[in-house]
Amino acid sequence: MKHRFYAVAVLLLAATSCTADPTAKVAAETGGVNTSADQKRVEVKKNEAAAALLPAKVRERGTLIVGGGYGSGSVPLGFYADDNKTPIGLEVDIAYLVAGELGLKPEIEVTSWENLFVGIDSGKYDVGFSNITVTEKRKQKYDFATYRKDDIAFEAKKGGTWKVTSGKDIAGKTIAVGSGTNQEKILVDWNEENVKAGLPAATIKYFQKNTDTYLALSSGRIDGYFGPNPSIAYHIKTSGETESIGKFSGAGPTLQGLIAATTKKDNGLVEAYQAALNAAIADGSYAKVLERWNVSTESVEKSEINPPGLPITD
């Protein structure tokens, strides 16, 4: 969430629904980020050229149905506001930008990582904005319009000596990762290579909630957590108890990984998403959203359709 709204991205949003207190502060702040339901999002005007690329049925419906696979929450990618019912975060803001450029009203439907893809497959969701990495395997079923670099990182308790600069550095460690994410695939591949080379195997752990992951980390039950760089950078900043011990491209050492709007293959929507993203890049709204969530370093100069992704390995 990965890179899936993990899925590591995937590890964070639990969903309880309650009514917001009307006397609550409008602009609650966590780590300098507004976490209230009143998000004051970056707004855009409809881009007629991008909107013209939409299939008629979507244009006439007037809504963009967005799947967010971060059901257990992943700050800052996708999580609930202080009212415990309003989806907010980087991925949500990008979805709002795209919908705005297309002249549509976004409908954000929070789900699990696994059910996100089921919903895209069935046509329940028009698009997934959920920290989804472009991979060659996924390109067999989905079309992608990229909007952010995919960087992933290792997080550990502050003050240790363990650093991860290559796959060999995970040997013998216990590491948490999100199930079904590209981070998991990379970790599994590294582990297999290490075992073949005679190195101790790493132990891979899975948690449904971000809070469980960090409880395991603080108690020493795991040595580290491997997840999306934005989530880890945010937690490091706000907790003050951990540090990044290694950062990588989500597509491996020879290719910069990319995060993309994801839609069912050949459904006629990906060109509209690309045009909307490029319009947001051109009008400056895209840069404002990334700056708001402290991920400007992961910006791209343009959106691409189905670029090279994480390769298929046996």
C-alpha positions as CSV (number, residue, x, y, z in Angstrom):
1,M,0.0,0.0,0.0
2,K,2.2,-0.9,-0.4
3,H,3.6,0.1,-2.6
4,R,-0.2,-0.3,-1.8
5,F,-2.4,2.8,0.9
6,Y,-0.4,0.2,2.4
7,A,-0.7,-1.8,2.4
8,V,1.7,-0.3,4.4
9,A,0.2,2.2,3.4
10,V,-1.8,-0.3,4.4
11,L,-1.3,-0.7,7.9
12,L,-3.1,2.2,9.3
13,L,-6.9,3.4,9.1
14,A,-9.4,1.6,11.3
15,A,-12.8,2.7,10.7
16,T,-15.2,3.7,13.4
17,S,-18.0,6.1,12.5
18,C,-19.1,8.7,14.9
19,T,-20.5,12.2,14.7
20,A,-18.1,15.1,14.9
21,D,-18.5,17.5,17.8
22,P,-19.5,20.8,16.3
23,T,-17.6,22.6,19.0
24,A,-14.3,20.8,18.1
25,K,-11.4,22.8,16.7
26,V,-11.7,23.3,13.0
27,A,-8.0,23.0,12.4
28,A,-6.5,20.3,14.6
29,E,-2.9,19.9,13.9
30,T,-0.7,16.8,14.2
31,G,3.0,17.3,13.3
32,G,2.1,20.6,11.6
33,V,-0.6,18.8,9.4
34,N,-4.3,19.5,9.5
35,T,-6.0,16.4,10.7
36,S,-9.5,17.9,11.1
37,A,-12.5,17.0,8.9
38,D,-12.3,20.6,7.6
39,Q,-9.3,20.0,5.3
40,K,-9.3,23.2,3.3
41,R,-8.1,21.2,0.4
42,V,-6.3,22.7,-2.6
43,E,-9.0,23.4,-5.2
44,V,-8.8,23.4,-9.0
45,K,-11.0,24.5,-11.9
46,K,-12.3,22.0,-14.4
47,N,-10.0,21.3,-17.2
48,E,-12.2,21.0,-20.3
49,A,-9.6,19.1,-22.4
50,A,-9.1,16.5,-19.7
51,A,-12.8,16.2,-19.0
52,A,-13.5,15.6,-22.7
53,L,-11.5,12.4,-22.5
54,L,-13.9,10.8,-20.1
55,P,-16.3,8.1,-21.2
56,A,-19.8,9.5,-21.6
57,K,-21.3,7.4,-18.8
58,V,-18.8,8.7,-16.2
59,R,-19.1,12.3,-17.4
60,E,-22.9,12.1,-17.2
61,R,-22.8,10.4,-13.8
62,G,-20.8,13.4,-12.5
63,T,-18.9,11.4,-9.8
64,L,-15.5,9.7,-9.6
65,I,-15.7,6.6,-7.5
66,V,-12.4,6.2,-5.8
67,G,-11.1,3.2,-3.9
68,G,-8.7,3.7,-1.1
69,G,-7.1,0.5,0.1
70,Y,-6.0,1.8,3.5
71,G,-8.7,0.4,5.6
72,S,-6.5,0.1,8.7
73,G,-5.0,3.5,8.0
74,S,-1.7,4.8,6.8
75,V,-0.6,8.3,7.8
76,P,-0.1,10.5,5.8
77,L,-1.2,8.5,2.8
78,G,-4.8,7.8,3.8
79,F,-6.4,7.9,7.2
80,Y,-9.4,9.2,9.1
81,A,-9.7,12.8,10.3
82,D,-10.3,13.6,14.0
83,D,-14.0,12.9,13.5
84,N,-13.1,9.2,12.8
85,K,-15.2,9.2,9.6
86,T,-13.7,11.6,7.0
87,P,-11.0,10.1,4.8
88,I,-8.0,12.5,4.5
89,G,-4.4,12.3,3.5
90,L,-2.1,12.6,0.5
91,E,-3.8,10.0,-1.6
92,V,-7.2,11.5,-0.9
93,D,-6.0,15.0,-1.9
94,I,-4.6,13.6,-5.2
95,A,-8.0,12.0,-5.8
96,Y,-9.7,15.3,-5.2
97,L,-7.3,17.1,-7.6
98,V,-8.0,14.6,-10.4
99,A,-11.8,14.7,-9.8
100,G,-11.7,18.5,-9.8
101,E,-9.7,18.7,-13.1
102,L,-12.3,16.3,-14.6
103,G,-15.3,18.3,-13.4
104,L,-16.4,15.4,-11.2
105,K,-17.3,15.0,-7.5
106,P,-15.1,12.5,-5.8
107,E,-16.6,9.7,-3.8
108,I,-13.9,8.1,-1.6
109,E,-14.7,4.6,-0.5
110,V,-12.2,3.2,2.1
111,T,-11.6,-0.5,1.9
112,S,-9.0,-3.1,2.6
113,W,-5.9,-3.5,0.3
114,E,-7.1,-6.8,-1.1
115,N,-10.7,-5.6,-1.7
116,L,-9.4,-2.5,-3.5
117,F,-8.3,-4.6,-6.4
118,V,-11.5,-6.7,-6.3
119,G,-13.4,-3.5,-6.6
120,I,-11.3,-2.2,-9.5
121,D,-11.7,-5.6,-11.3
122,S,-15.5,-5.5,-10.9
123,G,-15.9,-1.9,-11.9
124,K,-17.1,-0.9,-8.5
125,Y,-14.3,1.7,-8.3
126,D,-13.4,3.9,-11.3
127,V,-9.9,4.3,-9.9
128,G,-7.6,3.4,-7.0
129,F,-5.6,6.1,-5.4
130,S,-3.8,4.1,-2.7
131,N,0.0,4.3,-3.0
132,I,-0.1,1.6,-5.8
133,T,3.2,0.9,-7.4
134,V,3.4,0.2,-11.1
135,T,4.6,-3.4,-11.7
136,E,4.8,-5.4,-14.9
137,K,2.5,-8.1,-13.4
138,R,-0.1,-5.5,-12.5
139,K,0.1,-4.0,-16.0
140,Q,-1.4,-7.3,-17.3
141,K,-4.7,-6.4,-15.6
142,Y,-4.6,-2.6,-15.0
143,D,-3.8,0.7,-16.6
144,F,-1.7,3.2,-14.8
145,A,-1.3,7.0,-14.8
146,T,1.7,7.9,-12.7
147,Y,1.8,10.8,-10.2
148,R,4.6,10.2,-7.7
149,K,7.9,8.5,-7.2
150,D,7.7,5.3,-5.2
151,D,10.3,5.3,-2.4
152,I,10.3,2.8,0.4
153,A,12.2,2.7,3.6
154,F,13.2,0.8,6.7
155,E,12.3,2.2,10.1
156,A,13.9,1.1,13.4
157,K,14.3,2.4,16.9
158,K,16.4,5.5,17.2
159,G,20.1,5.1,18.2
160,G,20.8,1.6,16.8
161,T,23.7,0.6,14.6
162,W,21.7,-1.5,12.0
163,K,21.6,0.1,8.6
164,V,20.1,-1.4,5.4
165,T,22.0,-0.6,2.2
166,S,21.3,-3.9,0.4
167,G,19.4,-7.1,0.7
168,K,22.2,-8.8,2.7
169,D,21.5,-6.4,5.6
170,I,18.2,-8.0,6.5
171,A,19.7,-11.4,7.2
172,G,18.7,-12.7,10.6
173,K,16.4,-9.8,11.3
174,T,12.7,-9.7,12.2
175,I,10.9,-7.3,10.0
176,A,7.2,-6.2,9.6
177,V,5.8,-5.5,6.2
178,G,2.3,-5.1,4.6
179,S,0.8,-8.2,3.0
180,G,0.5,-8.1,-0.7
181,T,2.7,-5.0,-1.1
182,N,5.6,-4.5,-3.4
183,Q,7.7,-4.1,-0.2
184,E,6.7,-7.6,0.7
185,K,7.8,-8.9,-2.7
186,I,11.2,-7.2,-2.4
187,L,11.7,-8.4,1.1
188,V,10.8,-12.0,0.2
189,D,13.1,-11.9,-2.9
190,W,16.0,-10.6,-0.7
191,N,15.3,-13.3,1.9
192,E,15.5,-16.1,-0.8
193,E,18.7,-14.7,-2.2
194,N,20.2,-14.6,1.3
195,V,19.2,-18.2,2.1
196,K,20.7,-19.4,-1.1
197,A,24.0,-17.6,-0.2
198,G,24.1,-19.3,3.2
199,L,23.0,-16.3,5.2
200,P,20.5,-16.5,8.1
201,A,16.9,-16.0,7.0
202,A,14.9,-13.0,8.0
203,T,11.6,-13.5,9.8
204,I,8.8,-11.6,8.2
205,K,5.9,-10.4,10.4
206,Y,2.4,-9.1,9.4
207,F,0.2,-6.8,11.4
208,Q,-3.3,-5.5,10.6
209,K,-2.9,-2.2,12.4
210,N,-0.2,0.4,12.3
211,T,-0.4,0.7,16.1
212,D,0.4,-3.0,16.4
213,T,3.4,-2.6,14.2
214,Y,4.8,0.2,16.2
215,L,4.0,-1.5,19.5
216,A,6.0,-4.5,18.3
217,L,8.9,-2.2,17.2
218,S,9.0,-0.3,20.5
219,S,8.9,-3.6,22.5
220,G,11.7,-5.2,20.5
221,R,9.5,-8.0,19.1
222,I,10.6,-6.8,15.6
223,D,13.8,-5.1,14.5
224,G,12.3,-2.9,11.9
225,Y,9.4,-2.0,9.6
226,F,9.6,-1.9,5.8
227,G,7.0,0.4,4.2
228,P,6.3,3.5,2.1
229,N,8.7,6.3,2.7
230,P,6.0,9.0,3.3
231,S,4.4,6.9,6.1
232,I,7.8,6.3,7.7
233,A,8.9,9.9,7.4
234,Y,5.7,11.1,9.0
235,H,6.0,8.7,11.9
236,I,9.6,9.6,12.5
237,K,8.7,13.3,12.6
238,T,5.7,12.9,14.9
239,S,7.0,10.2,17.3
240,G,10.6,11.2,17.8
241,E,11.4,7.6,18.8
242,T,12.5,6.0,15.5
243,E,14.7,6.7,12.5
244,S,15.1,5.7,8.9
245,I,17.9,3.2,8.4
246,G,17.7,2.8,4.6
247,K,15.7,4.1,1.6
248,F,15.2,2.5,-1.8
249,S,13.3,2.9,-5.0
250,G,10.2,0.7,-4.8
251,A,11.2,-0.9,-8.2
252,G,14.6,-2.0,-7.2
253,P,18.2,-0.7,-7.8
254,T,17.9,-0.2,-11.6
255,L,14.5,1.5,-11.9
256,Q,12.8,4.4,-10.2
257,G,9.5,3.0,-8.9
258,L,6.3,5.1,-9.6
259,I,3.0,5.4,-7.8
260,A,0.0,5.6,-10.1
261,A,-3.8,6.1,-10.4
262,T,-4.9,2.5,-11.1
263,T,-7.9,1.5,-13.2
264,K,-9.2,-1.6,-15.0
265,K,-7.3,-2.3,-18.2
266,D,-8.8,-0.9,-21.4
267,N,-11.8,0.7,-19.7
268,G,-11.2,4.0,-21.5
269,L,-10.3,6.0,-18.3
270,V,-6.5,6.1,-18.0
271,E,-6.1,8.9,-20.7
272,A,-8.4,11.2,-18.7
273,Y,-6.5,10.5,-15.5
274,Q,-3.2,11.3,-17.1
275,A,-4.6,14.5,-18.6
276,A,-6.0,15.6,-15.3
277,L,-2.8,14.9,-13.4
278,N,-0.7,16.8,-16.0
279,A,-3.2,19.7,-15.7
280,A,-2.7,19.7,-11.9
281,I,1.1,19.6,-12.4
282,A,0.9,22.6,-14.8
283,D,-1.4,24.7,-12.7
284,G,0.6,24.2,-9.5
285,S,-2.0,22.5,-7.4
286,Y,-0.1,19.2,-7.5
287,A,3.0,20.8,-6.0
288,K,0.9,22.4,-3.2
289,V,-0.6,19.0,-2.3
290,L,2.8,17.3,-2.1
291,E,4.2,20.2,-0.1
292,R,1.3,20.0,2.3
293,W,2.1,16.4,3.1
294,N,5.9,16.8,3.2
295,V,6.6,14.6,0.1
296,S,7.8,17.1,-2.4
297,T,10.9,15.0,-3.0
298,E,8.7,12.4,-4.6
299,S,7.2,14.7,-7.2
300,V,7.3,13.9,-10.9
301,E,7.5,16.3,-13.9
302,K,4.7,14.6,-15.8
303,S,2.2,11.8,-15.6
304,E,3.0,8.7,-17.7
305,I,0.7,5.9,-18.9
306,N,2.0,2.4,-18.2
307,P,5.7,3.1,-17.8
308,P,8.2,0.3,-17.0
309,G,7.4,-1.1,-13.6
310,L,8.8,-3.5,-11.1
311,P,9.8,-6.5,-13.2
312,I,8.2,-10.0,-13.0
313,T,10.6,-12.5,-11.4
314,D,10.2,-16.2,-11.1
